[in-house]
């Protein structure tokens, strides 16, 4: 039985590893590691000098692997680019000398983040269909691990994932379902990017903890790699740790690890057993150009709840126990009125509803749409604790409006029963909140498109812009960029249109990045910037 058939038969949610090959498959101007270094090299050096540098390292290093050569080149580039920036010989979009100095932001890594973020998603029908299948597959991942810096994965999951960057989250309680581990950093925090020898030395110190956290689930779930050649040092270290606990029976080992290998124009999936000799690990090699078929097979795995739903409801139970149990208020609300084992046999085969909560609320954990609809619709107000609980679970760098709920919290007679850790996350989000002008600056004309901006400038209201024939993303980004130029009543009308007519057919789209930016900007225009008063 093949790897995919075995996974389907066992109905197991896999651990999914995603490498740079996936980014290159779906973006028109993405980079391999060497292509990124050469692009950075050309910012401060003669283009042909790169090849001399590579040759020099190849002949002088004791262990001249690509990894050692690339990290050595990166070490040199970090110094040269930082020196060029601070001597004002090189400008970097979105970074000033004062910001780099005061905020300790790396010019080198900010430039890397800018280059990664300039990649353009492919727009062909085939690419769109495959990306849609890819997104569905991600929803069936028990965990996702990536060495990519970009935000492609979390954007495909519409925020329905806890993101752990580097060693973040290592010392926090973890549900360990539906989580994303970005072990080489993220463009959202350029300083977190791992690319120099110093960065890799630093990650080795915490890799034992990271690997241990991931390995606890690797022994229970199959593993599948997309976009990897299995040469990355962090991945090899993880597999080394894994191999120590793996059975040495070739068939058993190969049935647990699958590596998707790109084979141009091959529509079938050819499976064969391959090996990493130095690790004594055998795996199933899946050669194909038909990634769509693999995505769909994984998407068909169904254990009743998706990993995200399991994570959400486990978190809700934990919230009740942590909040009520620690304060000694956990009572008989967590009991059932009937023993499920005593139900008549005909009922055991039917769908059942289990409600759980404290003495004030029954918890329905909101998704982004629930939250945002409630936020702008005072008649459908969400309980304050649930709203703040939801916000505390959103990564700090993801834009989400919060001002209305903070205003409620600021009232003298209002308090919330949330753990200190979650309240601290709310405070950190407020401290990091951009003012409207800074927020608008993050939306560059490059992201909208110069031709798109020119065409959209002829319209006077957000609704007329939105009803134009251009694609949704540039239209929404243009509205965000020019939001201060519109009348508040026109913004109100447009927002109401989104929640009434547009969302009835396109509810999922509302959680996409461009809509999230709009709702955040609209909240700042309508309600202002959140500030938390001390009590």
Order of alpha helices (4+ residues) and beta strands (2+ residues): alpha-beta-alpha-alpha-alpha-alpha-alpha-alpha-alpha-beta-alpha-beta-beta-alpha-beta-alpha-alpha-beta-beta-beta-alpha-alpha-alpha-alpha-alpha-alpha-alpha-alpha-alpha-alpha-alpha-alpha-alpha-alpha-alpha
